[in-house]
Amino acid sequence: MYRKLFATVVTLSASMISVSVNAANIGWTDWTKTSQKTASGTMAFGSQNVGVDFSSSSDAYFIESGATDNWWGNAYTNGTVSNLPSSHEIIGLGLGGTVEIKFSQTVLNPYIALVSWNANNVDFGDTKIKFDSTGVGKYGSGSPNLYPDGTGFTTPNSKYGELHGVIILEGLFDSFSFTHTSEGWHGFTVGAAGIAPVSEVPIPAAAFMFAPALLGFMGLRRKAKPAV
């Protein structure tokens, strides 16, 4: 019951939030490897931090924090993003499997920055995605083919260039997951536009506050029916 109430409150809260489509300053994750299948990190939003947990059903190809390579360039700021991911923070995937990302607090509009995705099939389940930008990256450039229902994408097998760019998951999220297929390696990192506002009203109480309005609306609908 509480999960349903939470979903209702979150949905109503989401409709009250607006983010500038001209320039989004993203809180990108600073990663720390905890095993070959897991990592943890933080995203900073002013004086507040949000914890981020990565887990994979298969071993990651690599997890780098503070490495020597800078993976990020103009491919990531061709859309609404105004700031690049942390220069040396990246998780490289090799074997196909399922990746799950969890946040310690509900966040607004998660962003996923992609490096070198080639010959892949990526599925976000029921979650719709949107490409914010693509362009020339560290290993060339490539174009995604979005699923017809917007819940995933494929990339062609090309020796001339590989996909680099940014995905947005629009809305409020505590977590998300996706599946991907095997490749030499393909990398990513995660950010978000901000922290979701927290209601001062406890969830059950908030639900009772909304209930009279809903009942009143139903009553109005009944009164509006023509007499038979």
Residue, then its C-alpha position, 0 to 999 in steps of 0.5 A: m500500500y505504501r509503495k502505491l501511495f509513494a508512487t502517487v505522491v512522486t507522480l504529483s510532485a514530478s508535475m510540479i518540477s520544471v528544469s531549464v531545457n537550455a542548460a542543465n548543470i549535472g551532478w556527475t558521480d565520483w566512483t569508487k570500485t568495491s568489487q569487479k561487479t560493484a561500485s559506489g559513489t556520490m553526486a554533489f548538488g551544492s552542499q548536498n550529496v547523493g549516494v550512488d550504487f552500481s551493480s552488475s550481473s557480470d564482471a565489469y571490464f574496468i572501473e576507473s576513478g582518478a585514472t589518467d585518461n579523460w574520457w569526456g568531450n564535446a559529444y556530451t554538451n551538444g544538448t542541454v548538459s552544460n558541464l562534462p562528467s568528472s574527467h577520469e570517472i568511468i565504468g567499462l562494461g564488457l560481458g553482457g548482462t544487467v546493470e542496476i543503479k540505485f540512489s540514496q535519495t530520489v533524484l530528478n532526471p538521471y543522465i547516462a553518459l556513454v563512451s564507445w557503444n558499438a554493436n549493442n542492444v540496450d534495454f531499459g525495460d518499462t523506462k523510456i529514454k531520450f538521447d540528449s546529445t551525441g557526437v564525436g568522442k574518444y573513439g569516433s562517433g555513431s548513431p543510436n537506433l531508438y526502440p519504437d516505444g523509446t525504452g532502449f536502443t541499438t547501435p550498429n556494428s561499425k569499425y568507423g566509429e562508435l556511439h558517444g553521447v548522453i541519455i536522459l531518463e525523465g522523471l523522479f527515480d530511486s533506481f533504474s536498470f538496463t540490459h546490454t550485450s557483450e562487446g569488447w568494452h563500452g563505458f558509462t557514468v551516471g549523473a542527475a539534474g538534482i534531488a527531488p524535493v521532499s514533502e514535509v507531510p508523511i506519505p500516509a497523511a499526504a494520501f489522506m489530504f489528496a483523498p477528499a479532493l479526489l472524492g469531491f471530483m468524483g462527486l462533481r462528475r456524478k452530478a454532471k451526469p444527465a438525468v435518465 
